Amino acid sequence: MKVCIVSDSHDRAEPLAQAVREAKSQGAEVVIHCGDLIGTQTLRPTLALGLPVHIIHGNNIGDPQSLHRWVALHNGQLHYHGADGRIELAGRRVFMVHYDDYGYAMACTGHWDLVCCGHSHRAEVRQVPSVDGKSTWLVNPGTVAGLAAPSTWVMGDLAAMRFEVQELGAAPRPQNPSTHDRPTPMLAARP
């Protein structure tokens, strides 16, 4: 299963919808939004594309009551998880949270195959060693709105456990199996 991972759209409906359109054209079947959506209306063009959307609210909460109403109106297409979310997609355990430090901590537990976060507006993909001696993928798609950073999102393949940072409007980069397990070159990994 391929997934579109976005965050920090901050009321910018068109960049969010453009990222989802690009991901859908590459085979994405679901969207994970890691928070700071703000206004529910921001989702209207994205929901029109027909993919299921899992969303959390982030530190710019917006209107949670409106999100709950929209969940009821969209017949299972929209899933609002509150401050963080625990979902299973294609047999993979996925944790969604807005704060990147919280995401790092959850990746260290070893309970998740994938932890998706946002907040920093810095795109990053890396494996984090966990307490069980294994590792967990930590994915921060950056800000799809392009606020003080490039407009970025992540295309993920849950079958292959590959994640690629995409810049909005740019041609997708070819997957290189020899580099998919290292931090994305856009940003250095934290020590």
PyMOL commands that set and color helices and strands:
alter all, ss='L'
color gray80, all
select helices_A, chain A and resi 13-25+40-47+64-73+100-108
alter helices_A, ss='H'
color red, helices_A
select strands_A, chain A and resi 2-6+28-33+53-55+78-80+84-89+92-97+114-116+123-129+135-141+152-157+162-167
alter strands_A, ss='S'
color yellow, strands_A
deselect
rebuild
show_as cartoon
